[in-house]
């Protein structure tokens, strides 16, 4: 008998979504990730949960309807991570006519199955705060509703939910060989030890590594895909309103400028084919200049490449079909009477990730019995409250932990939701949270992230589980690194039965193995 029903290689959003769905249906699941969860393209998304107006313009109406339905699902199951916000499209004399924008947004609203969010409206931006940051003579904008999400925390909390339901989540573990017969036999390097795992089915969810994994690890024909890089820039805050600007660019693209960690603005995206090592995806200078020029067509504040404080880039795979047509998502299942199933899944956006995984796991139903689909109705950890009560949650947080500022309470509530007590405990003062690394990051939070959310290195904390790397100075980051190294050594001296196992509380490694 195999050790697991499904082994998953890759800990991005696709991989953890597969793990969550499958384990909740009664399958025995293991996921192996050579680095950190969501450390590649899953942390470089547009951070939008939306129906995608560009798809509507291309007349992909059914796709837009499905994405808007998923937007409602995310609001229901992850209200701490997914936040409704108004989007504003300034009308530009050189771009789409106003009647086209108005008609498109009218249809966009009606494709939403549930009218949870405010409908589209026309704004006179000369008398509206949204217009304060815009150049003149822009006088009209069209506002509509969609959502933004903390993409990297979405990955981690999806994995956490899978782990709490029984999935084995192994980070810093690399699958170096997979032999296929009636079952899969995987050789995994985990914490310096080689172990063999057997599974009835295997999922290749390695994203930009899908081809190399198929060729070198699985020794199977690679999927017909092409790598695509997406990139964004982070600049100091350009506007004060809580809204996302949607700019029509001269080449027909839509550029989004959104609030980012209170004091910054995230502008993107630009996408093109990618060639190279997906572990090192750098944003080329022409892409940075392109986004600056696109923003400068609309914003009063002029931004130049020198103003960019951080670039965010990632590479993923998309299908290259016959005739050169490219589709965003690859979900394929290959099996026979004599060979165990191989599921390949890569590409796709954040909005449809849950549904994508659900449909992929449905394909395995012919191989072994499983429970019905369930993920659309079960909240992620900390998300067991209604989305329109987030402000009430923030008030509750400030009432219970009175030493927190408004900004701290919002950040923590947005990251941990109703599980914040697991992080802060019964602390009645800031001192009880231990050492402080900067103005917001405390020893209590770092310990929680290390023992419960697989954080091993400073970058795991500073750029994925939080975005506090934007504000922590070099000395504070060095202090954090020293603290985490010492905490990892303390964990490694504990008896094996106290730190081993498949839960998130397993031992914290000092360095990733092979990856």
MOZI-V381297 format. One record per backbone hydrogen bond with DSSP energy under -1.0 kcal/mol. CO is the residue of the C=O (numbers start at 1). NH is the residue of the N-H. Records with the same first field share a line. If there is no record, write none. Layout:
CO->NH  NH
This chain:
4->200
6->30
7->203
8->32
9->205
11->38
12->16
13->17
14->18
15->19
16->20
17->21
18->22
19->23
20->24
22->25  27
23->26
25->371
28->5  6
29->168
30->8
31->170
32->10
33->173
35->172
36->39
40->43
41->44
47->149
49->147
52->56
53->57
54->58
55->60
56->59
59->61
60->64
61->65
62->66
63->67
64->68
65->69
66->70
67->71
68->72
69->73
70->74
71->75
72->76
73->77
74->78
77->380
78->82
83->148
85->146
86->244
87->144
88->246
89->142
92->95
97->101
98->102
99->103
100->104
101->105
102->106
103->107
104->108
105->109
106->110
107->111
114->116
121->143
123->125  141
124->127
128->131
129->132
131->134
133->300
139->125
140->91
141->123
142->89
143->121
144->87
146->85
147->49
148->83
149->151
150->154
151->155
152->156
153->157
154->158
155->159
156->160
157->161
158->162
159->163
160->164
161->165
162->167
163->166
168->31
170->33
174->189
177->187
179->185
181->340
183->181
184->199
185->179
186->197
187->176  177
188->195
189->174
190->193
193->190
195->188
197->186
198->4
199->184
201->7
202->343
203->9
204->345
206->209
207->210
209->213
210->214
211->215
212->216
213->217  218
214->220
217->178
223->225
224->320
226->318
227->274
228->316
229->272
230->314
231->270
232->312
233->267
234->309  310
235->265
241->243
244->88
245->257
247->255
249->252
253->249
255->247
256->268
257->245
258->266
260->264
261->263
263->237
264->260
265->235
266->258
267->233
268->256
270->231
272->229
277->280
284->288
285->289
286->290
287->291
288->292
289->293
290->294
291->295
292->296
295->298  299
298->135
304->307
305->308
310->234
312->232
314->230
316->228
318->226
319->327
321->324
325->321
327->319
330->346
332->344
334->342
339->336
341->202
342->334
343->204
344->332
346->330
350->353
352->356
353->357
354->358
355->359
356->360
357->361
358->362
361->364
362->365
364->367  368
374->377
380->383
382->418
383->385
386->389
387->390
389->393
390->394
391->395
392->396
393->397
394->398
395->399
396->400
397->401
401->404
405->409
406->410
407->411
408->412
409->413
410->414
411->415
412->416
413->417
416->419
417->420
419->422
420->423  424
421->425
424->427
430->433
431->434
433->444
435->443
441->437
442->446
443->447
444->448
445->449
446->450
447->451
448->452
449->455
457->461
458->462
459->463
460->465
461->466
462->469
467->470
468->471  472
473->477
474->478
475->479
476->480
477->481
478->482
479->483
480->484
481->485
482->486
483->487
484->488
485->489
486->490
487->491
488->492
491->494
495->498
496->500
499->507
502->169
503->506
